[in-house]
Amino acid sequence: MTSWLDHAACRDVDPEIFFPTGVGVVADRQAVRAKEVCRRCPVAPECLSWAQVHASADGVWGGLDAGERRELRRSRRRQAEQGAA
């Protein structure tokens, strides 16, 4: 098991809140609740890194939802391309 998980704020939280289903107000509220847990998590950066490395397409990881993680990857890719030019 990944050692950072031992320190995760979500260890004792129902994992379903991190995987909102559907779209709309209910799913949005669920994502907000998940991100609130992430904000107080001491290992959120490790969690986010894990999700990025493993290309997790669903859920809230490290305080970001799937769309936010996609945008982060795009932004990092653009920065790397600009740095290489």
PDB file with one MODEL, atoms N, CA, C and O in Angstrom:
MODEL        1
ATOM      1  N   MET A   1       0.847  -1.185   0.000  1.00  0.00           N
ATOM      2  CA  MET A   1       0.000   0.000   0.000  1.00  0.00           C
ATOM      3  C   MET A   1       0.892   1.248   0.000  1.00  0.00           C
ATOM      4  O   MET A   1       2.011   1.220   0.512  1.00  0.00           O
ATOM      5  N   THR A   2       0.404   2.297  -0.557  1.00  0.00           N
ATOM      6  CA  THR A   2       1.145   3.545  -0.621  1.00  0.00           C
ATOM      7  C   THR A   2       1.161   4.202   0.759  1.00  0.00           C
ATOM      8  O   THR A   2       0.105   4.430   1.349  1.00  0.00           O
ATOM      9  N   SER A   3       2.354   4.507   1.276  1.00  0.00           N
ATOM     10  CA  SER A   3       2.482   4.995   2.651  1.00  0.00           C
ATOM     11  C   SER A   3       1.767   6.321   2.900  1.00  0.00           C
ATOM     12  O   SER A   3       1.286   6.553   4.009  1.00  0.00           O
ATOM     13  N   TRP A   4       1.685   7.193   1.897  1.00  0.00           N
ATOM     14  CA  TRP A   4       1.021   8.474   2.131  1.00  0.00           C
ATOM     15  C   TRP A   4      -0.455   8.279   2.454  1.00  0.00           C
ATOM     16  O   TRP A   4      -1.064   9.123   3.112  1.00  0.00           O
ATOM     17  N   LEU A   5      -1.032   7.174   1.996  1.00  0.00           N
ATOM     18  CA  LEU A   5      -2.444   6.920   2.281  1.00  0.00           C
ATOM     19  C   LEU A   5      -2.722   6.804   3.778  1.00  0.00           C
ATOM     20  O   LEU A   5      -3.823   7.104   4.238  1.00  0.00           O
ATOM     21  N   ASP A   6      -1.720   6.371   4.526  1.00  0.00           N
ATOM     22  CA  ASP A   6      -1.892   6.255   5.976  1.00  0.00           C
ATOM     23  C   ASP A   6      -2.175   7.595   6.634  1.00  0.00           C
ATOM     24  O   ASP A   6      -2.715   7.641   7.739  1.00  0.00           O
ATOM     25  N   HIS A   7      -1.819   8.681   5.971  1.00  0.00           N
ATOM     26  CA  HIS A   7      -1.975  10.021   6.542  1.00  0.00           C
ATOM     27  C   HIS A   7      -3.099  10.824   5.870  1.00  0.00           C
ATOM     28  O   HIS A   7      -3.301  11.995   6.188  1.00  0.00           O
ATOM     29  N   ALA A   8      -3.811  10.206   4.962  1.00  0.00           N
ATOM     30  CA  ALA A   8      -4.841  10.906   4.196  1.00  0.00           C
ATOM     31  C   ALA A   8      -6.054  11.264   5.057  1.00  0.00           C
ATOM     32  O   ALA A   8      -6.512  10.459   5.868  1.00  0.00           O
ATOM     33  N   ALA A   9      -6.560  12.465   4.870  1.00  0.00           N
ATOM     34  CA  ALA A   9      -7.742  12.925   5.606  1.00  0.00           C
ATOM     35  C   ALA A   9      -8.986  12.136   5.221  1.00  0.00           C
ATOM     36  O   ALA A   9      -9.960  12.102   5.974  1.00  0.00           O
ATOM     37  N   CYS A  10      -8.957  11.507   4.061  1.00  0.00           N
ATOM     38  CA  CYS A  10     -10.129  10.778   3.565  1.00  0.00           C
ATOM     39  C   CYS A  10     -10.209   9.341   4.064  1.00  0.00           C
ATOM     40  O   CYS A  10     -11.164   8.632   3.746  1.00  0.00           O
ATOM     41  N   ARG A  11      -9.233   8.906   4.831  1.00  0.00           N
ATOM     42  CA  ARG A  11      -9.205   7.509   5.282  1.00  0.00           C
ATOM     43  C   ARG A  11     -10.506   7.054   5.927  1.00  0.00           C
ATOM     44  O   ARG A  11     -10.934   5.918   5.720  1.00  0.00           O
ATOM     45  N   ASP A  12     -11.130   7.911   6.692  1.00  0.00           N
ATOM     46  CA  ASP A  12     -12.344   7.534   7.414  1.00  0.00           C
ATOM     47  C   ASP A  12     -13.603   8.167   6.832  1.00  0.00           C
ATOM     48  O   ASP A  12     -14.628   8.273   7.507  1.00  0.00           O
ATOM     49  N   VAL A  13     -13.513   8.586   5.570  1.00  0.00           N
ATOM     50  CA  VAL A  13     -14.642   9.237   4.895  1.00  0.00           C
ATOM     51  C   VAL A  13     -15.189   8.272   3.851  1.00  0.00           C
ATOM     52  O   VAL A  13     -14.431   7.544   3.210  1.00  0.00           O
ATOM     53  N   ASP A  14     -16.493   8.270   3.684  1.00  0.00           N
ATOM     54  CA  ASP A  14     -17.121   7.423   2.673  1.00  0.00           C
ATOM     55  C   ASP A  14     -16.519   7.742   1.305  1.00  0.00           C
ATOM     56  O   ASP A  14     -16.640   8.878   0.846  1.00  0.00           O
ATOM     57  N   PRO A  15     -15.878   6.787   0.641  1.00  0.00           N
ATOM     58  CA  PRO A  15     -15.214   7.056  -0.630  1.00  0.00           C
ATOM     59  C   PRO A  15     -16.159   7.501  -1.742  1.00  0.00           C
ATOM     60  O   PRO A  15     -15.717   8.096  -2.725  1.00  0.00           O
ATOM     61  N   GLU A  16     -17.430   7.224  -1.602  1.00  0.00           N
ATOM     62  CA  GLU A  16     -18.378   7.601  -2.647  1.00  0.00           C
ATOM     63  C   GLU A  16     -18.434   9.105  -2.875  1.00  0.00           C
ATOM     64  O   GLU A  16     -18.729   9.546  -3.986  1.00  0.00           O
ATOM     65  N   ILE A  17     -18.152   9.914  -1.832  1.00  0.00           N
ATOM     66  CA  ILE A  17     -18.227  11.362  -2.046  1.00  0.00           C
ATOM     67  C   ILE A  17     -17.146  11.840  -3.008  1.00  0.00           C
ATOM     68  O   ILE A  17     -17.268  12.921  -3.585  1.00  0.00           O
ATOM     69  N   PHE A  18     -16.097  11.055  -3.188  1.00  0.00           N
ATOM     70  CA  PHE A  18     -15.005  11.448  -4.077  1.00  0.00           C
ATOM     71  C   PHE A  18     -15.269  11.058  -5.530  1.00  0.00           C
ATOM     72  O   PHE A  18     -14.470  11.364  -6.415  1.00  0.00           O
ATOM     73  N   PHE A  19     -16.382  10.389  -5.768  1.00  0.00           N
ATOM     74  CA  PHE A  19     -16.747   9.971  -7.115  1.00  0.00           C
ATOM     75  C   PHE A  19     -18.197  10.351  -7.410  1.00  0.00           C
ATOM     76  O   PHE A  19     -19.071   9.488  -7.496  1.00  0.00           O
ATOM     77  N   PRO A  20     -18.441  11.662  -7.565  1.00  0.00           N
ATOM     78  CA  PRO A  20     -19.804  12.122  -7.840  1.00  0.00           C
ATOM     79  C   PRO A  20     -20.353  11.474  -9.114  1.00  0.00           C
ATOM     80  O   PRO A  20     -19.640  11.308 -10.104  1.00  0.00           O
ATOM     81  N   THR A  21     -21.604  11.123  -9.063  1.00  0.00           N
ATOM     82  CA  THR A  21     -22.241  10.530 -10.232  1.00  0.00           C
ATOM     83  C   THR A  21     -23.216  11.520 -10.837  1.00  0.00           C
ATOM     84  O   THR A  21     -23.876  12.282 -10.132  1.00  0.00           O
ATOM     85  N   GLY A  22     -23.292  11.492 -12.148  1.00  0.00           N
ATOM     86  CA  GLY A  22     -24.196  12.376 -12.849  1.00  0.00           C
ATOM     87  C   GLY A  22     -23.662  13.790 -12.942  1.00  0.00           C
ATOM     88  O   GLY A  22     -22.480  14.055 -12.719  1.00  0.00           O
ATOM     89  N   VAL A  23     -24.565  14.681 -13.275  1.00  0.00           N
ATOM     90  CA  VAL A  23     -24.238  16.101 -13.377  1.00  0.00           C
ATOM     91  C   VAL A  23     -25.320  16.889 -12.664  1.00  0.00           C
ATOM     92  O   VAL A  23     -26.406  16.374 -12.396  1.00  0.00           O
ATOM     93  N   GLY A  24     -25.018  18.124 -12.364  1.00  0.00           N
ATOM     94  CA  GLY A  24     -26.012  18.961 -11.728  1.00  0.00           C
ATOM     95  C   GLY A  24     -25.692  19.261 -10.285  1.00  0.00           C
ATOM     96  O   GLY A  24     -24.576  19.033  -9.816  1.00  0.00           O
ATOM     97  N   VAL A  25     -26.677  19.771  -9.595  1.00  0.00           N
ATOM     98  CA  VAL A  25     -26.505  20.291  -8.241  1.00  0.00           C
ATOM     99  C   VAL A  25     -26.036  19.215  -7.265  1.00  0.00           C
ATOM    100  O   VAL A  25     -25.137  19.472  -6.464  1.00  0.00           O
ATOM    101  N   VAL A  26     -26.611  18.038  -7.310  1.00  0.00           N
ATOM    102  CA  VAL A  26     -26.253  16.980  -6.366  1.00  0.00           C
ATOM    103  C   VAL A  26     -24.800  16.568  -6.560  1.00  0.00           C
ATOM    104  O   VAL A  26     -24.057  16.454  -5.585  1.00  0.00           O
ATOM    105  N   ALA A  27     -24.391  16.348  -7.779  1.00  0.00           N
ATOM    106  CA  ALA A  27     -23.000  15.972  -8.067  1.00  0.00           C
ATOM    107  C   ALA A  27     -22.047  17.107  -7.699  1.00  0.00           C
ATOM    108  O   ALA A  27     -20.962  16.862  -7.172  1.00  0.00           O
ATOM    109  N   ASP A  28     -22.446  18.327  -7.971  1.00  0.00           N
ATOM    110  CA  ASP A  28     -21.609  19.481  -7.617  1.00  0.00           C
ATOM    111  C   ASP A  28     -21.401  19.578  -6.106  1.00  0.00           C
ATOM    112  O   ASP A  28     -20.291  19.836  -5.642  1.00  0.00           O
ATOM    113  N   ARG A  29     -22.464  19.371  -5.350  1.00  0.00           N
ATOM    114  CA  ARG A  29     -22.363  19.413  -3.881  1.00  0.00           C
ATOM    115  C   ARG A  29     -21.445  18.310  -3.368  1.00  0.00           C
ATOM    116  O   ARG A  29     -20.659  18.517  -2.443  1.00  0.00           O
ATOM    117  N   GLN A  30     -21.557  17.154  -3.975  1.00  0.00           N
ATOM    118  CA  GLN A  30     -20.722  16.022  -3.585  1.00  0.00           C
ATOM    119  C   GLN A  30     -19.247  16.346  -3.830  1.00  0.00           C
ATOM    120  O   GLN A  30     -18.403  16.065  -2.981  1.00  0.00           O
ATOM    121  N   ALA A  31     -18.936  16.934  -4.981  1.00  0.00           N
ATOM    122  CA  ALA A  31     -17.557  17.315  -5.303  1.00  0.00           C
ATOM    123  C   ALA A  31     -17.055  18.381  -4.331  1.00  0.00           C
ATOM    124  O   ALA A  31     -15.897  18.338  -3.916  1.00  0.00           O
ATOM    125  N   VAL A  32     -17.897  19.323  -3.969  1.00  0.00           N
ATOM    126  CA  VAL A  32     -17.516  20.363  -3.011  1.00  0.00           C
ATOM    127  C   VAL A  32     -17.168  19.733  -1.666  1.00  0.00           C
ATOM    128  O   VAL A  32     -16.174  20.108  -1.045  1.00  0.00           O
ATOM    129  N   ARG A  33     -17.978  18.778  -1.212  1.00  0.00           N
ATOM    130  CA  ARG A  33     -17.695  18.095   0.059  1.00  0.00           C
ATOM    131  C   ARG A  33     -16.369  17.351  -0.014  1.00  0.00           C
ATOM    132  O   ARG A  33     -15.582  17.387   0.932  1.00  0.00           O
ATOM    133  N   ALA A  34     -16.120  16.683  -1.125  1.00  0.00           N
ATOM    134  CA  ALA A  34     -14.861  15.954  -1.290  1.00  0.00           C
ATOM    135  C   ALA A  34     -13.680  16.914  -1.258  1.00  0.00           C
ATOM    136  O   ALA A  34     -12.673  16.636  -0.607  1.00  0.00           O
ATOM    137  N   LYS A  35     -13.791  18.034  -1.950  1.00  0.00           N
ATOM    138  CA  LYS A  35     -12.702  19.013  -1.988  1.00  0.00           C
ATOM    139  C   LYS A  35     -12.461  19.640  -0.616  1.00  0.00           C
ATOM    140  O   LYS A  35     -11.333  20.016  -0.299  1.00  0.00           O
ATOM    141  N   GLU A  36     -13.514  19.755   0.202  1.00  0.00           N
ATOM    142  CA  GLU A  36     -13.345  20.265   1.571  1.00  0.00           C
ATOM    143  C   GLU A  36     -12.462  19.316   2.379  1.00  0.00           C
ATOM    144  O   GLU A  36     -11.618  19.762   3.156  1.00  0.00           O
ATOM    145  N   VAL A  37     -12.654  18.014   2.197  1.00  0.00           N
ATOM    146  CA  VAL A  37     -11.801  17.032   2.873  1.00  0.00           C
ATOM    147  C   VAL A  37     -10.367  17.195   2.378  1.00  0.00           C
ATOM    148  O   VAL A  37      -9.430  17.188   3.177  1.00  0.00           O
ATOM    149  N   CYS A  38     -10.196  17.340   1.086  1.00  0.00           N
ATOM    150  CA  CYS A  38      -8.858  17.484   0.500  1.00  0.00           C
ATOM    151  C   CYS A  38      -8.143  18.731   1.011  1.00  0.00           C
ATOM    152  O   CYS A  38      -6.929  18.708   1.213  1.00  0.00           O
ATOM    153  N   ARG A  39      -8.878  19.809   1.218  1.00  0.00           N
ATOM    154  CA  ARG A  39      -8.254  21.058   1.681  1.00  0.00           C
ATOM    155  C   ARG A  39      -7.589  20.912   3.040  1.00  0.00           C
ATOM    156  O   ARG A  39      -6.630  21.622   3.341  1.00  0.00           O
ATOM    157  N   ARG A  40      -8.084  20.010   3.852  1.00  0.00           N
ATOM    158  CA  ARG A  40      -7.486  19.830   5.176  1.00  0.00           C
ATOM    159  C   ARG A  40      -6.556  18.617   5.217  1.00  0.00           C
ATOM    160  O   ARG A  40      -6.136  18.191   6.293  1.00  0.00           O
ATOM    161  N   CYS A  41      -6.239  18.066   4.056  1.00  0.00           N
ATOM    162  CA  CYS A  41      -5.438  16.853   3.996  1.00  0.00           C
ATOM    163  C   CYS A  41      -3.944  17.177   3.897  1.00  0.00           C
ATOM    164  O   CYS A  41      -3.533  17.957   3.038  1.00  0.00           O
ATOM    165  N   PRO A  42      -3.138  16.581   4.772  1.00  0.00           N
ATOM    166  CA  PRO A  42      -1.703  16.842   4.733  1.00  0.00           C
ATOM    167  C   PRO A  42      -0.987  16.186   3.553  1.00  0.00           C
ATOM    168  O   PRO A  42       0.151  16.542   3.250  1.00  0.00           O
ATOM    169  N   VAL A  43      -1.630  15.247   2.893  1.00  0.00           N
ATOM    170  CA  VAL A  43      -0.973  14.557   1.778  1.00  0.00           C
ATOM    171  C   VAL A  43      -1.685  14.790   0.448  1.00  0.00           C
ATOM    172  O   VAL A  43      -1.550  13.983  -0.472  1.00  0.00           O
ATOM    173  N   ALA A  44      -2.430  15.870   0.336  1.00  0.00           N
ATOM    174  CA  ALA A  44      -3.125  16.177  -0.914  1.00  0.00           C
ATOM    175  C   ALA A  44      -2.167  16.265  -2.105  1.00  0.00           C
ATOM    176  O   ALA A  44      -2.513  15.775  -3.180  1.00  0.00           O
ATOM    177  N   PRO A  45      -0.981  16.865  -1.966  1.00  0.00           N
ATOM    178  CA  PRO A  45      -0.073  16.901  -3.126  1.00  0.00           C
ATOM    179  C   PRO A  45       0.338  15.500  -3.596  1.00  0.00           C
ATOM    180  O   PRO A  45       0.442  15.259  -4.799  1.00  0.00           O
ATOM    181  N   GLU A  46       0.568  14.587  -2.666  1.00  0.00           N
ATOM    182  CA  GLU A  46       0.926  13.223  -3.031  1.00  0.00           C
ATOM    183  C   GLU A  46      -0.234  12.526  -3.727  1.00  0.00           C
ATOM    184  O   GLU A  46      -0.040  11.780  -4.687  1.00  0.00           O
ATOM    185  N   CYS A  47      -1.427  12.775  -3.239  1.00  0.00           N
ATOM    186  CA  CYS A  47      -2.642  12.204  -3.824  1.00  0.00           C
ATOM    187  C   CYS A  47      -2.822  12.698  -5.258  1.00  0.00           C
ATOM    188  O   CYS A  47      -3.091  11.912  -6.165  1.00  0.00           O
ATOM    189  N   LEU A  48      -2.674  13.988  -5.448  1.00  0.00           N
ATOM    190  CA  LEU A  48      -2.805  14.566  -6.783  1.00  0.00           C
ATOM    191  C   LEU A  48      -1.747  13.998  -7.713  1.00  0.00           C
ATOM    192  O   LEU A  48      -2.045  13.657  -8.858  1.00  0.00           O
ATOM    193  N   SER A  49      -0.542  13.896  -7.242  1.00  0.00           N
ATOM    194  CA  SER A  49       0.540  13.341  -8.049  1.00  0.00           C
ATOM    195  C   SER A  49       0.227  11.901  -8.446  1.00  0.00           C
ATOM    196  O   SER A  49       0.435  11.516  -9.596  1.00  0.00           O
ATOM    197  N   TRP A  50      -0.268  11.110  -7.507  1.00  0.00           N
ATOM    198  CA  TRP A  50      -0.629   9.725  -7.803  1.00  0.00           C
ATOM    199  C   TRP A  50      -1.682   9.670  -8.902  1.00  0.00           C
ATOM    200  O   TRP A  50      -1.572   8.882  -9.841  1.00  0.00           O
ATOM    201  N   ALA A  51      -2.705  10.515  -8.778  1.00  0.00           N
ATOM    202  CA  ALA A  51      -3.779  10.531  -9.774  1.00  0.00           C
ATOM    203  C   ALA A  51      -3.253  10.937 -11.143  1.00  0.00           C
ATOM    204  O   ALA A  51      -3.702  10.404 -12.158  1.00  0.00           O
ATOM    205  N   GLN A  52      -2.305  11.876 -11.188  1.00  0.00           N
ATOM    206  CA  GLN A  52      -1.741  12.320 -12.457  1.00  0.00           C
ATOM    207  C   GLN A  52      -0.886  11.215 -13.078  1.00  0.00           C
ATOM    208  O   GLN A  52      -0.988  10.956 -14.277  1.00  0.00           O
ATOM    209  N   VAL A  53      -0.060  10.574 -12.289  1.00  0.00           N
ATOM    210  CA  VAL A  53       0.811   9.505 -12.798  1.00  0.00           C
ATOM    211  C   VAL A  53      -0.016   8.326 -13.306  1.00  0.00           C
ATOM    212  O   VAL A  53       0.316   7.725 -14.327  1.00  0.00           O
ATOM    213  N   HIS A  54      -1.081   8.001 -12.601  1.00  0.00           N
ATOM    214  CA  HIS A  54      -1.905   6.850 -12.963  1.00  0.00           C
ATOM    215  C   HIS A  54      -3.067   7.222 -13.878  1.00  0.00           C
ATOM    216  O   HIS A  54      -3.935   6.398 -14.165  1.00  0.00           O
ATOM    217  N   ALA A  55      -3.071   8.466 -14.329  1.00  0.00           N
ATOM    218  CA  ALA A  55      -4.095   8.953 -15.271  1.00  0.00           C
ATOM    219  C   ALA A  55      -5.511   8.615 -14.819  1.00  0.00           C
ATOM    220  O   ALA A  55      -6.332   8.140 -15.605  1.00  0.00           O
ATOM    221  N   SER A  56      -5.779   8.864 -13.555  1.00  0.00           N
ATOM    222  CA  SER A  56      -7.116   8.629 -13.030  1.00  0.00           C
ATOM    223  C   SER A  56      -8.091   9.596 -13.685  1.00  0.00           C
ATOM    224  O   SER A  56      -7.957  10.812 -13.549  1.00  0.00           O
ATOM    225  N   ALA A  57      -9.060   9.057 -14.385  1.00  0.00           N
ATOM    226  CA  ALA A  57      -9.989   9.888 -15.151  1.00  0.00           C
ATOM    227  C   ALA A  57     -11.224  10.293 -14.357  1.00  0.00           C
ATOM    228  O   ALA A  57     -11.970  11.174 -14.784  1.00  0.00           O
ATOM    229  N   ASP A  58     -11.448   9.671 -13.222  1.00  0.00           N
ATOM    230  CA  ASP A  58     -12.661   9.923 -12.460  1.00  0.00           C
ATOM    231  C   ASP A  58     -12.344  10.377 -11.049  1.00  0.00           C
ATOM    232  O   ASP A  58     -11.255  10.133 -10.530  1.00  0.00           O
ATOM    233  N   GLY A  59     -13.299  11.031 -10.445  1.00  0.00           N
ATOM    234  CA  GLY A  59     -13.218  11.357  -9.036  1.00  0.00           C
ATOM    235  C   GLY A  59     -12.426  12.606  -8.704  1.00  0.00           C
ATOM    236  O   GLY A  59     -11.847  13.267  -9.566  1.00  0.00           O
ATOM    237  N   VAL A  60     -12.430  12.898  -7.412  1.00  0.00           N
ATOM    238  CA  VAL A  60     -11.681  14.020  -6.853  1.00  0.00           C
ATOM    239  C   VAL A  60     -10.446  13.427  -6.193  1.00  0.00           C
ATOM    240  O   VAL A  60     -10.546  12.576  -5.310  1.00  0.00           O
ATOM    241  N   TRP A  61      -9.283  13.887  -6.632  1.00  0.00           N
ATOM    242  CA  TRP A  61      -7.996  13.434  -6.109  1.00  0.00           C
ATOM    243  C   TRP A  61      -7.159  14.655  -5.806  1.00  0.00           C
ATOM    244  O   TRP A  61      -7.009  15.528  -6.661  1.00  0.00           O
ATOM    245  N   GLY A  62      -6.619  14.735  -4.621  1.00  0.00           N
ATOM    246  CA  GLY A  62      -5.750  15.851  -4.271  1.00  0.00           C
ATOM    247  C   GLY A  62      -6.434  17.197  -4.370  1.00  0.00           C
ATOM    248  O   GLY A  62      -5.770  18.217  -4.549  1.00  0.00           O
ATOM    249  N   GLY A  63      -7.741  17.215  -4.258  1.00  0.00           N
ATOM    250  CA  GLY A  63      -8.492  18.467  -4.283  1.00  0.00           C
ATOM    251  C   GLY A  63      -8.949  18.930  -5.652  1.00  0.00           C
ATOM    252  O   GLY A  63      -9.564  19.989  -5.776  1.00  0.00           O
ATOM    253  N   LEU A  64      -8.653  18.139  -6.693  1.00  0.00           N
ATOM    254  CA  LEU A  64      -9.066  18.525  -8.047  1.00  0.00           C
ATOM    255  C   LEU A  64      -9.973  17.460  -8.648  1.00  0.00           C
ATOM    256  O   LEU A  64      -9.759  16.264  -8.451  1.00  0.00           O
ATOM    257  N   ASP A  65     -10.988  17.907  -9.383  1.00  0.00           N
ATOM    258  CA  ASP A  65     -11.834  16.951 -10.082  1.00  0.00           C
ATOM    259  C   ASP A  65     -11.193  16.597 -11.430  1.00  0.00           C
ATOM    260  O   ASP A  65     -10.144  17.140 -11.776  1.00  0.00           O
ATOM    261  N   ALA A  66     -11.803  15.713 -12.173  1.00  0.00           N
ATOM    262  CA  ALA A  66     -11.218  15.219 -13.414  1.00  0.00           C
ATOM    263  C   ALA A  66     -10.938  16.340 -14.417  1.00  0.00           C
ATOM    264  O   ALA A  66      -9.885  16.353 -15.053  1.00  0.00           O
ATOM    265  N   GLY A  67     -11.861  17.264 -14.558  1.00  0.00           N
ATOM    266  CA  GLY A  67     -11.667  18.384 -15.484  1.00  0.00           C
ATOM    267  C   GLY A  67     -10.522  19.285 -15.059  1.00  0.00           C
ATOM    268  O   GLY A  67      -9.744  19.746 -15.894  1.00  0.00           O
ATOM    269  N   GLU A  68     -10.422  19.533 -13.776  1.00  0.00           N
ATOM    270  CA  GLU A  68      -9.330  20.370 -13.266  1.00  0.00           C
ATOM    271  C   GLU A  68      -7.982  19.684 -13.449  1.00  0.00           C
ATOM    272  O   GLU A  68      -6.985  20.342 -13.748  1.00  0.00           O
ATOM    273  N   ARG A  69      -7.947  18.358 -13.269  1.00  0.00           N
ATOM    274  CA  ARG A  69      -6.689  17.629 -13.489  1.00  0.00           C
ATOM    275  C   ARG A  69      -6.299  17.635 -14.960  1.00  0.00           C
ATOM    276  O   ARG A  69      -5.116  17.753 -15.281  1.00  0.00           O
ATOM    277  N   ARG A  70      -7.273  17.509 -15.859  1.00  0.00           N
ATOM    278  CA  ARG A  70      -6.981  17.590 -17.300  1.00  0.00           C
ATOM    279  C   ARG A  70      -6.380  18.946 -17.642  1.00  0.00           C
ATOM    280  O   ARG A  70      -5.400  19.028 -18.382  1.00  0.00           O
ATOM    281  N   GLU A  71      -6.964  20.001 -17.106  1.00  0.00           N
ATOM    282  CA  GLU A  71      -6.454  21.352 -17.377  1.00  0.00           C
ATOM    283  C   GLU A  71      -5.050  21.514 -16.797  1.00  0.00           C
ATOM    284  O   GLU A  71      -4.198  22.145 -17.423  1.00  0.00           O
ATOM    285  N   LEU A  72      -4.800  20.964 -15.633  1.00  0.00           N
ATOM    286  CA  LEU A  72      -3.465  21.027 -15.046  1.00  0.00           C
ATOM    287  C   LEU A  72      -2.449  20.317 -15.951  1.00  0.00           C
ATOM    288  O   LEU A  72      -1.354  20.833 -16.176  1.00  0.00           O
ATOM    289  N   ARG A  73      -2.808  19.143 -16.467  1.00  0.00           N
ATOM    290  CA  ARG A  73      -1.908  18.423 -17.385  1.00  0.00           C
ATOM    291  C   ARG A  73      -1.639  19.254 -18.633  1.00  0.00           C
ATOM    292  O   ARG A  73      -0.496  19.354 -19.079  1.00  0.00           O
ATOM    293  N   ARG A  74      -2.685  19.850 -19.197  1.00  0.00           N
ATOM    294  CA  ARG A  74      -2.518  20.689 -20.391  1.00  0.00           C
ATOM    295  C   ARG A  74      -1.591  21.865 -20.106  1.00  0.00           C
ATOM    296  O   ARG A  74      -0.703  22.179 -20.899  1.00  0.00           O
ATOM    297  N   SER A  75      -1.809  22.505 -18.970  1.00  0.00           N
ATOM    298  CA  SER A  75      -1.003  23.659 -18.602  1.00  0.00           C
ATOM    299  C   SER A  75       0.460  23.259 -18.426  1.00  0.00           C
ATOM    300  O   SER A  75       1.356  23.965 -18.889  1.00  0.00           O
ATOM    301  N   ARG A  76       0.700  22.155 -17.772  1.00  0.00           N
ATOM    302  CA  ARG A  76       2.081  21.682 -17.580  1.00  0.00           C
ATOM    303  C   ARG A  76       2.719  21.308 -18.905  1.00  0.00           C
ATOM    304  O   ARG A  76       3.902  21.566 -19.126  1.00  0.00           O
ATOM    305  N   ARG A  77       1.936  20.702 -19.787  1.00  0.00           N
ATOM    306  CA  ARG A  77       2.450  20.340 -21.110  1.00  0.00           C
ATOM    307  C   ARG A  77       2.837  21.597 -21.894  1.00  0.00           C
ATOM    308  O   ARG A  77       3.894  21.640 -22.525  1.00  0.00           O
ATOM    309  N   ARG A  78       1.977  22.617 -21.850  1.00  0.00           N
ATOM    310  CA  ARG A  78       2.279  23.877 -22.553  1.00  0.00           C
ATOM    311  C   ARG A  78       3.536  24.518 -21.992  1.00  0.00           C
ATOM    312  O   ARG A  78       4.378  25.002 -22.748  1.00  0.00           O
ATOM    313  N   GLN A  79       3.668  24.524 -20.665  1.00  0.00           N
ATOM    314  CA  GLN A  79       4.864  25.092 -20.041  1.00  0.00           C
ATOM    315  C   GLN A  79       6.124  24.340 -20.461  1.00  0.00           C
ATOM    316  O   GLN A  79       7.162  24.946 -20.725  1.00  0.00           O
ATOM    317  N   ALA A  80       6.018  23.027 -20.519  1.00  0.00           N
ATOM    318  CA  ALA A  80       7.184  22.215 -20.924  1.00  0.00           C
ATOM    319  C   ALA A  80       7.543  22.487 -22.382  1.00  0.00           C
ATOM    320  O   ALA A  80       8.721  22.555 -22.734  1.00  0.00           O
ATOM    321  N   GLU A  81       6.536  22.641 -23.220  1.00  0.00           N
ATOM    322  CA  GLU A  81       6.780  22.918 -24.636  1.00  0.00           C
ATOM    323  C   GLU A  81       7.416  24.289 -24.810  1.00  0.00           C
ATOM    324  O   GLU A  81       8.311  24.457 -25.639  1.00  0.00           O
ATOM    325  N   GLN A  82       6.961  25.275 -24.035  1.00  0.00           N
ATOM    326  CA  GLN A  82       7.522  26.616 -24.118  1.00  0.00           C
ATOM    327  C   GLN A  82       8.947  26.632 -23.597  1.00  0.00           C
ATOM    328  O   GLN A  82       9.789  27.369 -24.109  1.00  0.00           O
ATOM    329  N   GLY A  83       9.222  25.823 -22.581  1.00  0.00           N
ATOM    330  CA  GLY A  83      10.558  25.744 -22.030  1.00  0.00           C
ATOM    331  C   GLY A  83      11.538  25.075 -22.984  1.00  0.00           C
ATOM    332  O   GLY A  83      12.733  25.369 -22.971  1.00  0.00           O
ATOM    333  N   ALA A  84      11.020  24.171 -23.809  1.00  0.00           N
ATOM    334  CA  ALA A  84      11.857  23.443 -24.756  1.00  0.00           C
ATOM    335  C   ALA A  84      12.123  24.267 -26.010  1.00  0.00           C
ATOM    336  O   ALA A  84      13.054  23.978 -26.761  1.00  0.00           O
ATOM    337  N   ALA A  85      11.313  25.282 -26.233  1.00  0.00           N
ATOM    338  CA  ALA A  85      11.450  26.074 -27.470  1.00  0.00           C
ATOM    339  C   ALA A  85      12.548  27.093 -27.378  1.00  0.00           C
ATOM    340  O   ALA A  85      12.786  27.832 -28.333  1.00  0.00           O
TER     341      ALA A  85
ENDMDL
END
